[in-house]
Amino acid sequence: MPLTMNREVFITCAVTGSGGTQDRSPHVPRSPAQIAASAIDAAKAGAAIVHCHVRDPETGAPARDPALYREVTERIRDAEVDVVLNLTAGMGGDLTLGGTDSPLPPVAGTDMIGAGERVQHVVDCRPELCTLDCGTMNFAEADYIMVNTPGMLREMAQRMVGSGVRIEIEAFDTGHLWFAKQLVAEGIIPDPVLVQLCMGVPWGAPDDLNTFMAMVNNVPEGWHWSAFALGRNEMPYVAASVLAGGNVRVGLEDNLYLEKGVLATNAQLVERAATIVEAMGARVIGPDAVRERLGLAKRAPV
């Protein structure tokens, strides 16, 4: 397919994530106050969307406490700067097996809960967007599996849509896009459809350009899409995504460095991405334009 560059680009900032990065950089926010402040700084730097996980405020370990999500939501909505809030719904499907000779029962690190509990914070906080990881996947850890069965995904998606929240599909491989198309065909995910192409996450789609274009070519016409890659390929993928017709994501969830040896803040990563977008001759659009494009309804402060 011929490339059609995107001339009006929105930037998503993935603020903190759920990886074990909390002790690798002092800029990775832990508490709800820190996460919200970093998200607000990213919005000031040009991010139209902020994608938020929560962490244990003391240890920095990934958490899924609805009260933490509520505090992050309220702080962002109370801020003077406008931004589209996107909450993760990726927690609660963690399966860690007991090794190759005795995989069962599961061991420490397993956190498997039902659909209602997995989306409770989404129903309570009603962000404008939330994520849906559209497939089960092996991650880099030896015996860890991110579990998202078709039945679980259908139920979670129906609860998300029923609460008035638009879904951002997270696709880590082409099969995830295949299932996302099925959810749209079944009427579970309504138009307009938004998908995030997640590149270079072990062991999903590698971040080489041939695989990236295979992912792009599997996005149906009329869907809105964005993409990111991890680590040092984060900024090259800003350019690649814009050139291929998409939007971009950066942030400390995906990469800790502004350049070799220089730890970044979320705002600095957004500023760098905006510079790349504008240097390519495109324009960075804000939250109101994103709302119009995606059919979102701005939520008032609680």
N, C-alpha and C positions, 0 to 999 in steps of 0.2 A: 504494500500500500504506500502511496506517496505521502511524504511527511507534510503536515500542515501545522506550522508553528502556532502556538497559542499566544495571542497578543494581549490578552487580559488575564493575568495570572493571580490566583490567590495563594497565599502562603499559610500553611499550617505549622504551628510549633508544638512538637511533642515534648512536654515540659519536663517530665521526670521518669516515666516508665516504671517497670517492675523488675528490671535487672539488678544484679549485684554491683551497681556502680556508685552506691552512696558513699563509700570510703575511698573512691578513686579520684574524686574531685570535690572541693569545698563548695562548688557552685550547684551541685545536685540538690534540689530542695527536698526537705523531709516533712516538715510540719505543714498543716493546711495553710498557715499564714505565709510560710516560705513559698509553697507551691503557687498560691494565688498571687503573691508579689512577683514571682518570676514570670507567671503567665501575663500579668498586667504589663510588665516591662517588655515582654515579647510583643504584645499588642501595640504598645507605643512605638516599637521599632518597625512595625509593618505587618505583623501577623494578623490575618483576618479571623483565623480559627486557632484556638488553643485546645490541645488534646491532653487530658489530665488523668493520671493514675493518682492513688494516694499511697502513703507510706506510714509506717509506725513512726511517730514523731521522735521517739527516743533512739531507736536502733537504725532507722532508715530502711528496714525490711519492707517488702511489699505488703500491702494490707488491702482489705476490702470492707472496712467498717463503714456502714452508711452514714454515721455521724461525721466521719472525716470528709466524706464526699459532700455532705450538706454544708460543712463549714467552708470548704473550697468554693462551692457554688455560690454561697451567699457573699463571700468576700469578692469574687469576681463580678457578680452582678451589682454589688454596691459601689464598684469602682467608677471613677469618672470616665475612664477610657472604655470605648465600646469594643466588644469582641464576641465572636460566636463560640459558645462553650460546647465542647465535645468530650464526653466522659467515656472511659473505657468500660466495656462489659466483658473483658477477656479473662477475669479472674474466676476461680472456682471450678476450673476444668483441668486441674493439675494431677497427673497420675505418675507416681514414681514407683517403678517395679523393684522387686527385691533381688535383682541380679539375674544372670543368665541361667544359673542352675535351679534357682527357686524364686521365680518371678512373683509368685503369690504367697502370702498376702502382700499388698502394697506396703511401702515403708514410709518413713518420715519424708515430708515434702509433698505427700499426697493431700490434695484439697479438692474433693469432689462433692459438689452440692447440686441441688435441683435448680430448674429453670427459674422458678419464682425468686429464690434467694440470689441467683446470679444477676438478676435484673432489678432487684429491690431498690437499689440506689438510683437507678434510672427512673423508675416509677415515682420515687419520692421527690427527686430533684428536678425532673423534667428538663434536662438540657435540650438545646436545639438539635444536637447530634449525639449519637452514641455508636460505638463500634460493634461489629459482629464478625468474629473470626470464622470464615466460612469453610472450615475443614479441620480435621485432626492432623497432627503433624509431630514428627520427631524433632526435638530441639538438640542443641549442641551437647547437652549433658547426656551421659551414657544411657541411662534407663528412664529418662523423663519424657513423657508424652503430653502434649497439649491436646485434650480430648474435646471434640465438638462433633457429636453424632448428628446425622440428619434430623432425627426426631427432636433432639435438644435444640438445634438451631431453628427449626420451624417454630417451636414453642417460644423460644426467646424472642424471635423476630415478631411474632404476633403480639406478645406483651409489650414490646418496645413501640410498635406502631399504634397499638391500642392506647398507649399513654400519651400519644401525640408527639413522639420523638422520631425524627428521621434517622435512618440507619446509614452509617458509613460502612460499607462492606470492606473487610480486610482480606485481601487475597495474597497468600504466600506462595501460591503455585497455580498452574493453569487449571488443575482440577477444582480448586476453590472457586475460580471464575465460572466453571461449568455448573457447579452447584448453585452459585449465586444467580445465574441465569434461570435455573429451575425455580428458585424462590420467587423471582420476578414473574415468570410464566404462570406460576400458581396464584399470583395476585397477593402473595404474602408481603413482598416488598414493593411499595407503590412507586410510581414516577413522581418527581425526577430521581433517578438512581445515581448514587455516588459510590465510587470504589477507590480504595487506596491500594496501589500495587507495592508490595513489601518485598524489596529485592535484597539478596545477600544475607538473609537470615538462615543460619544452618538449622535444618537441612531442607529448606524450601527452595524457591527459585534462585539460582545464583545471579550475581549482579553483572554478568557480561551482557553486552549490548544485543547479541543475538537472542538471548533468553528474554531480555527486556522487551524487544520488539515483538516476540511471540506473545508475551503478556498483553502488550498494547493492542496487537491485532486481534486478541480475543475479547476485548472490551466492545460490547455492542454499540453501534452508532446511536447517538442520542444520550448515552450515559456520560456523566461527568466523572473525571478521574484525576487522581494525583498519584505521585510516586515518591519513594525515598530509597536510599541505600545506606548501609551502615558504615561507620568509621570514616576512613580517609576518602571513600567514594561518595560521601554525603553531598559535597558541593558539585562534583562533576555530574551527579544525577539531577541537580537543579537545572543545569543547562540541558541535559538529555531529555528531561521531562518536558520542558518548555518547547524544545525543538520538535518533539514528537506529538505535541498538541495538548499536553496535560498541565496540571498544576503541581506544586511542590510542597514537600514537608522537610523540615529540619528540626533540630532540637536535641537536648541532652539525653533523651531516650535512645537516640540513634548514634550519637557521636559526642565525645567529650572535648574535642580539640578544635581550635580555630586554625591552627597550623601545627606543624611538628613541634612538640614540647610546650605549646602554649594552650593552657586550659581555657575553655570558652564559657561564657554565659549564654543563656537562651537568647537574650536580646542581641548579642554579638553575632550569633549564628543567623538570626533572622535578618539583621542588617547586611551580612555578607550575601545571603541569598537574594535579598532585594537588589543589591548592587549588580549581581550576575544577571538577574532578570532584566533590569533596566538597561544594562550594557548590551543585551541582545536585541534591544529595540522594543521590548514589551513593556506593559504597564502593570504595576502591582495594584490590585483592587482591594477595597476594604470590606468590612463586615456587611454593610447595607447591600452592596452589590452581590455578595455571596448569598445573602438571604433571598434576594430577588431571583437569583439563578437557581437556587435549590429549593425554593418554596418554603422557607423557614419563617417561623414566627418568633420575634424577639420576646424573651421572657422578662417580666418586670422583676425588680428586687423583691425578695421574700419579705 
